[in-house]
Amino acid sequence: MTLPDLETKCWKCWGSGVIPWNDHAELMDCPECGGLGWIPTDEGKRLLDFLRRHLGLDFEEEEPAE
């Protein structure tokens, strides 16, 4: 398994983790990737689920959009 199998560059921020805000005068964390710049693929999500279950790791869950 390689990194391209686990994650892809965020389409919204192009991997920078930030996007322009407030007439492009300021930057904010990208809402699509949570400021990481990368989005897990289906394989990556399965690996994260495995780590949560078997290693007892807790990751921050995304809040549901209203």
Secondary structure, 3 states (H helix, E strand, C coil): CCHHHHEEECCCCCCCCEEEECCCCEEEECCCCCCCCEEECHHHHHHHHHHHHHHCCCCCCCCCCC
